[in-house]
Amino acid sequence: MTTGEVKHTLRRHRPAAVAGGVAGLLLIGGWFGYDIAMTPAQPDLATARATEIVTYIASDRGLGRLTQIEQQQFLDQWKAHLQQEGRDQELKECMDNLSDDVRKNFTAVVVRQAKRAFIDDARRYAQQDSPAARDKFIRERLDQYAAQAEFTKRVAASFRGDAPKSQDELQKWIMQNTTAEERAIGEPYVEALKRVREIVRKEERGAQSASAAPTGA
């Protein structure tokens, strides 16, 4: 084919190529427009209603779009937010009116994030370099889990079926729904939690007995 024939062929097919390119751009633009329209904005916890927050957490295009660290930070901030007066009743009303699909997605997201955090704690426990460091780590986590128990109790109103409804049930569920690798990391951590929890209880009972004992003359 001569140079002139090549130029002629290009000129003849240029409109089709341009049209195809424009159509492709429109399709891409339409997809991005749909994606943006269907992606809920991250709610401002200071002003958002419980329904908006729960819907955002449950949406595949909501909380799940964030990194794991950002997801955990959002949930931690929400836990603190729930301590404010009146938020309990608002959350209960929201939970009572959830659709089955939203409820299922919400439960899955909250439990999945709790599992990630728990296994991360188990890995950090395994990395402690001394018995004293491991004991300190466990005691700190027991305090943290005790604080989280109230949050679990509040959101458990949305859980249905066999989903965990307390902190103990949640940890048990996590260990029943792990990979072999996760169990190898998690089981020693669970045993350490049980052991140190019992020690802490004995220490508390001892302190209570000491404070209740009559003082000498």
Disulfide bonds with the S-S distance in Angstrom:
none
